[in-house]
Amino acid sequence: MPVDTGKQPWESRLREAGAHAEEDLRRVITYINDEVIPDVRRNGSVALRAAAAELARLAERIDGRGGAAIPPVRPPSTGEPRR
C-alpha cells in the first residue's frame, strides 16, 4: 500500500502554524508602530481635551448644575488648546 507523502505529521503542521502566527504578529506590531502610534501621538492631546470637557460636563450634571440637557462638545479641529 503506498504511503501518502502529501500529509505532514501534526508536529510539523503545528510548527508551520506557529511560524505563520509569528510572522502575522510581526506585521501587526510593525503596523501599530508605523501607523497607529504616530497618529495617537499627533491627536492624543485633542482627545484628552475632549475627554476632559466631557468629564467636566458630566460632573456639572451630577452636581445638579447642568440644568437642561447639554449638547456634546466637539473636539477642536486643530491640536491647539482652546481658550
VMD Tcl script that builds the backbone (N, CA, C; Angstrom):
set m [mol new atoms 249]
animate dup $m
set s [atomselect $m all]
$s set {name element resname resid chain x y z} {
  {N N MET 1 A 0.846 -1.165 0.000}
  {CA C MET 1 A 0.000 0.000 0.000}
  {C C MET 1 A 0.899 1.238 0.000}
  {N N PRO 2 A 0.671 2.220 -0.912}
  {CA C PRO 2 A 1.522 3.406 -0.983}
  {C C PRO 2 A 1.243 4.347 0.192}
  {N N VAL 3 A 2.318 5.013 0.631}
  {CA C VAL 3 A 2.226 5.978 1.727}
  {C C VAL 3 A 1.898 7.341 1.130}
  {N N ASP 4 A 0.935 8.044 1.723}
  {CA C ASP 4 A 0.548 9.368 1.247}
  {C C ASP 4 A 1.600 10.371 1.706}
  {N N THR 5 A 2.442 10.832 0.783}
  {CA C THR 5 A 3.528 11.755 1.126}
  {C C THR 5 A 3.038 13.197 1.229}
  {N N GLY 6 A 1.798 13.488 0.855}
  {CA C GLY 6 A 1.263 14.839 0.932}
  {C C GLY 6 A 0.886 15.238 2.348}
  {N N LYS 7 A 0.741 14.281 3.239}
  {CA C LYS 7 A 0.365 14.597 4.618}
  {C C LYS 7 A 1.606 14.792 5.468}
  {N N GLN 8 A 1.534 15.781 6.366}
  {CA C GLN 8 A 2.634 16.040 7.286}
  {C C GLN 8 A 2.210 15.587 8.676}
  {N N PRO 9 A 3.157 15.184 9.489}
  {CA C PRO 9 A 2.807 14.873 10.872}
  {C C PRO 9 A 2.266 16.125 11.562}
  {N N TRP 10 A 1.456 15.945 12.586}
  {CA C TRP 10 A 0.824 17.082 13.256}
  {C C TRP 10 A 1.848 18.022 13.882}
  {N N GLU 11 A 2.990 17.490 14.303}
  {CA C GLU 11 A 4.012 18.365 14.888}
  {C C GLU 11 A 4.540 19.361 13.866}
  {N N SER 12 A 4.754 18.881 12.662}
  {CA C SER 12 A 5.262 19.738 11.603}
  {C C SER 12 A 4.234 20.805 11.236}
  {N N ARG 13 A 2.963 20.408 11.160}
  {CA C ARG 13 A 1.911 21.381 10.851}
  {C C ARG 13 A 1.786 22.415 11.962}
  {N N LEU 14 A 1.959 21.974 13.205}
  {CA C LEU 14 A 1.891 22.895 14.336}
  {C C LEU 14 A 3.037 23.901 14.280}
  {N N ARG 15 A 4.252 23.422 13.961}
  {CA C ARG 15 A 5.399 24.333 13.823}
  {C C ARG 15 A 5.148 25.349 12.708}
  {N N GLU 16 A 4.608 24.883 11.605}
  {CA C GLU 16 A 4.325 25.772 10.478}
  {C C GLU 16 A 3.274 26.817 10.868}
  {N N ALA 17 A 2.246 26.395 11.573}
  {CA C ALA 17 A 1.218 27.338 12.020}
  {C C ALA 17 A 1.820 28.359 12.984}
  {N N GLY 18 A 2.702 27.922 13.868}
  {CA C GLY 18 A 3.369 28.832 14.789}
  {C C GLY 18 A 4.222 29.848 14.052}
  {N N ALA 19 A 4.919 29.402 13.025}
  {CA C ALA 19 A 5.752 30.311 12.233}
  {C C ALA 19 A 4.887 31.359 11.537}
  {N N HIS 20 A 3.741 30.928 10.997}
  {CA C HIS 20 A 2.831 31.879 10.343}
  {C C HIS 20 A 2.265 32.868 11.369}
  {N N ALA 21 A 1.935 32.386 12.549}
  {CA C ALA 21 A 1.408 33.265 13.596}
  {C C ALA 21 A 2.457 34.296 13.996}
  {N N GLU 22 A 3.718 33.888 14.137}
  {CA C GLU 22 A 4.789 34.825 14.474}
  {C C GLU 22 A 4.956 35.880 13.390}
  {N N GLU 23 A 4.887 35.454 12.144}
  {CA C GLU 23 A 5.023 36.388 11.026}
  {C C GLU 23 A 3.868 37.394 11.023}
  {N N ASP 24 A 2.652 36.913 11.239}
  {CA C ASP 24 A 1.493 37.808 11.303}
  {C C ASP 24 A 1.621 38.775 12.470}
  {N N LEU 25 A 2.090 38.296 13.614}
  {CA C LEU 25 A 2.268 39.147 14.782}
  {C C LEU 25 A 3.310 40.227 14.506}
  {N N ARG 26 A 4.374 39.880 13.826}
  {CA C ARG 26 A 5.389 40.886 13.466}
  {C C ARG 26 A 4.788 41.968 12.570}
  {N N ARG 27 A 3.942 41.543 11.623}
  {CA C ARG 27 A 3.293 42.522 10.736}
  {C C ARG 27 A 2.368 43.450 11.522}
  {N N VAL 28 A 1.623 42.888 12.462}
  {CA C VAL 28 A 0.719 43.705 13.277}
  {C C VAL 28 A 1.518 44.700 14.113}
  {N N ILE 29 A 2.601 44.258 14.716}
  {CA C ILE 29 A 3.435 45.142 15.530}
  {C C ILE 29 A 4.020 46.260 14.670}
  {N N THR 30 A 4.493 45.917 13.481}
  {CA C THR 30 A 5.037 46.927 12.567}
  {C C THR 30 A 3.967 47.941 12.190}
  {N N TYR 31 A 2.753 47.472 11.895}
  {CA C TYR 31 A 1.656 48.370 11.538}
  {C C TYR 31 A 1.341 49.309 12.699}
  {N N ILE 32 A 1.245 48.763 13.906}
  {CA C ILE 32 A 0.941 49.597 15.075}
  {C C ILE 32 A 2.037 50.633 15.281}
  {N N ASN 33 A 3.293 50.208 15.201}
  {CA C ASN 33 A 4.411 51.138 15.400}
  {C C ASN 33 A 4.482 52.212 14.321}
  {N N ASP 34 A 4.205 51.837 13.075}
  {CA C ASP 34 A 4.367 52.773 11.959}
  {C C ASP 34 A 3.134 53.630 11.693}
  {N N GLU 35 A 1.940 53.110 11.961}
  {CA C GLU 35 A 0.716 53.821 11.599}
  {C C GLU 35 A -0.089 54.323 12.800}
  {N N VAL 36 A -0.289 53.488 13.776}
  {CA C VAL 36 A -1.201 53.822 14.870}
  {C C VAL 36 A -0.542 54.760 15.882}
  {N N ILE 37 A 0.627 54.410 16.357}
  {CA C ILE 37 A 1.270 55.194 17.421}
  {C C ILE 37 A 1.549 56.638 16.980}
  {N N PRO 38 A 2.089 56.876 15.775}
  {CA C PRO 38 A 2.293 58.284 15.385}
  {C C PRO 38 A 0.979 59.078 15.346}
  {N N ASP 39 A -0.102 58.446 14.894}
  {CA C ASP 39 A -1.395 59.125 14.846}
  {C C ASP 39 A -1.901 59.433 16.250}
  {N N VAL 40 A -1.731 58.493 17.159}
  {CA C VAL 40 A -2.146 58.720 18.547}
  {C C VAL 40 A -1.329 59.855 19.155}
  {N N ARG 41 A -0.059 59.892 18.872}
  {CA C ARG 41 A 0.784 60.967 19.410}
  {C C ARG 41 A 0.368 62.323 18.852}
  {N N ARG 42 A -0.006 62.352 17.574}
  {CA C ARG 42 A -0.432 63.618 16.972}
  {C C ARG 42 A -1.768 64.085 17.544}
  {N N ASN 43 A -2.690 63.161 17.737}
  {CA C ASN 43 A -4.042 63.529 18.123}
  {C C ASN 43 A -4.359 63.276 19.592}
  {N N GLY 44 A -3.401 62.825 20.351}
  {CA C GLY 44 A -3.647 62.483 21.749}
  {C C GLY 44 A -4.091 63.663 22.583}
  {N N SER 45 A -3.473 64.820 22.394}
  {CA C SER 45 A -3.833 65.982 23.201}
  {C C SER 45 A -5.245 66.447 22.888}
  {N N VAL 46 A -5.644 66.361 21.640}
  {CA C VAL 46 A -7.012 66.750 21.266}
  {C C VAL 46 A -8.015 65.817 21.926}
  {N N ALA 47 A -7.730 64.529 21.900}
  {CA C ALA 47 A -8.633 63.560 22.520}
  {C C ALA 47 A -8.706 63.768 24.024}
  {N N LEU 48 A -7.579 64.060 24.666}
  {CA C LEU 48 A -7.583 64.307 26.109}
  {C C LEU 48 A -8.386 65.559 26.463}
  {N N ARG 49 A -8.264 66.606 25.650}
  {CA C ARG 49 A -9.036 67.821 25.912}
  {C C ARG 49 A -10.528 67.565 25.766}
  {N N ALA 50 A -10.910 66.807 24.749}
  {CA C ALA 50 A -12.328 66.482 24.553}
  {C C ALA 50 A -12.841 65.638 25.716}
  {N N ALA 51 A -12.040 64.673 26.166}
  {CA C ALA 51 A -12.446 63.834 27.292}
  {C C ALA 51 A -12.569 64.674 28.560}
  {N N ALA 52 A -11.642 65.592 28.776}
  {CA C ALA 52 A -11.697 66.458 29.956}
  {C C ALA 52 A -12.950 67.326 29.935}
  {N N ALA 53 A -13.301 67.854 28.772}
  {CA C ALA 53 A -14.505 68.678 28.658}
  {C C ALA 53 A -15.749 67.846 28.962}
  {N N GLU 54 A -15.806 66.635 28.431}
  {CA C GLU 54 A -16.958 65.763 28.692}
  {C C GLU 54 A -17.042 65.401 30.168}
  {N N LEU 55 A -15.911 65.127 30.800}
  {CA C LEU 55 A -15.918 64.808 32.233}
  {C C LEU 55 A -16.377 66.001 33.061}
  {N N ALA 56 A -15.961 67.194 32.689}
  {CA C ALA 56 A -16.395 68.391 33.408}
  {C C ALA 56 A -17.905 68.579 33.267}
  {N N ARG 57 A -18.416 68.337 32.074}
  {CA C ARG 57 A -19.856 68.450 31.846}
  {C C ARG 57 A -20.622 67.404 32.649}
  {N N LEU 58 A -20.101 66.200 32.703}
  {CA C LEU 58 A -20.742 65.150 33.483}
  {C C LEU 58 A -20.747 65.506 34.963}
  {N N ALA 59 A -19.647 66.051 35.456}
  {CA C ALA 59 A -19.580 66.462 36.860}
  {C C ALA 59 A -20.612 67.542 37.151}
  {N N GLU 60 A -20.793 68.479 36.236}
  {CA C GLU 60 A -21.804 69.523 36.419}
  {C C GLU 60 A -23.198 68.922 36.485}
  {N N ARG 61 A -23.481 67.969 35.635}
  {CA C ARG 61 A -24.809 67.340 35.631}
  {C C ARG 61 A -25.030 66.549 36.914}
  {N N ILE 62 A -23.987 65.866 37.385}
  {CA C ILE 62 A -24.107 65.100 38.625}
  {C C ILE 62 A -24.353 66.040 39.804}
  {N N ASP 63 A -23.699 67.173 39.806}
  {CA C ASP 63 A -23.871 68.145 40.872}
  {C C ASP 63 A -25.206 68.879 40.784}
  {N N GLY 64 A -25.926 68.700 39.679}
  {CA C GLY 64 A -27.214 69.365 39.523}
  {C C GLY 64 A -27.111 70.766 38.975}
  {N N ARG 65 A -25.954 71.139 38.537}
  {CA C ARG 65 A -25.757 72.490 38.000}
  {C C ARG 65 A -25.901 72.531 36.496}
  {N N GLY 66 A -26.180 71.377 35.876}
  {CA C GLY 66 A -26.208 71.318 34.417}
  {C C GLY 66 A -27.480 71.844 33.810}
  {N N GLY 67 A -28.570 71.892 34.565}
  {CA C GLY 67 A -29.832 72.373 34.011}
  {C C GLY 67 A -30.352 71.410 32.968}
  {N N ALA 68 A -30.714 71.915 31.813}
  {CA C ALA 68 A -31.268 71.100 30.732}
  {C C ALA 68 A -30.177 70.251 30.108}
  {N N ALA 69 A -30.605 69.416 29.195}
  {CA C ALA 69 A -29.646 68.551 28.508}
  {C C ALA 69 A -28.577 69.393 27.831}
  {N N ILE 70 A -27.352 68.961 27.982}
  {CA C ILE 70 A -26.216 69.705 27.451}
  {C C ILE 70 A -25.765 69.037 26.159}
  {N N PRO 71 A -25.673 69.819 25.071}
  {CA C PRO 71 A -25.216 69.208 23.817}
  {C C PRO 71 A -23.757 68.785 23.938}
  {N N PRO 72 A -23.347 67.750 23.201}
  {CA C PRO 72 A -21.959 67.282 23.303}
  {C C PRO 72 A -20.971 68.318 22.790}
  {N N VAL 73 A -19.802 68.324 23.373}
  {CA C VAL 73 A -18.731 69.237 22.967}
  {C C VAL 73 A -17.986 68.613 21.804}
  {N N ARG 74 A -17.752 69.384 20.782}
  {CA C ARG 74 A -16.979 68.925 19.635}
  {C C ARG 74 A -15.507 69.193 19.908}
  {N N PRO 75 A -14.616 68.216 19.662}
  {CA C PRO 75 A -13.185 68.478 19.858}
  {C C PRO 75 A -12.710 69.523 18.862}
  {N N PRO 76 A -11.707 70.302 19.231}
  {CA C PRO 76 A -11.183 71.320 18.312}
  {C C PRO 76 A -10.612 70.667 17.073}
  {N N SER 77 A -10.669 71.385 15.949}
  {CA C SER 77 A -10.194 70.824 14.689}
  {C C SER 77 A -8.678 70.804 14.598}
  {N N THR 78 A -8.005 71.605 15.397}
  {CA C THR 78 A -6.540 71.604 15.388}
  {C C THR 78 A -6.039 71.103 16.720}
  {N N GLY 79 A -4.751 70.875 16.794}
  {CA C GLY 79 A -4.159 70.389 18.026}
  {C C GLY 79 A -3.908 71.492 19.045}
  {N N GLU 80 A -4.322 72.750 18.721}
  {CA C GLU 80 A -4.088 73.850 19.632}
  {C C GLU 80 A -5.116 73.848 20.749}
  {N N PRO 81 A -4.707 74.224 21.962}
  {CA C PRO 81 A -5.651 74.249 23.077}
  {C C PRO 81 A -6.713 75.333 22.889}
  {N N ARG 82 A -7.936 75.027 23.368}
  {CA C ARG 82 A -9.000 76.016 23.331}
  {C C ARG 82 A -8.835 76.970 24.504}
  {N N ARG 83 A -9.220 78.200 24.320}
  {CA C ARG 83 A -9.129 79.192 25.413}
  {C C ARG 83 A -10.458 79.784 25.683}
}
mol reanalyze $m
mol bondsrecalc $m
mol representation Tube
mol addrep $m
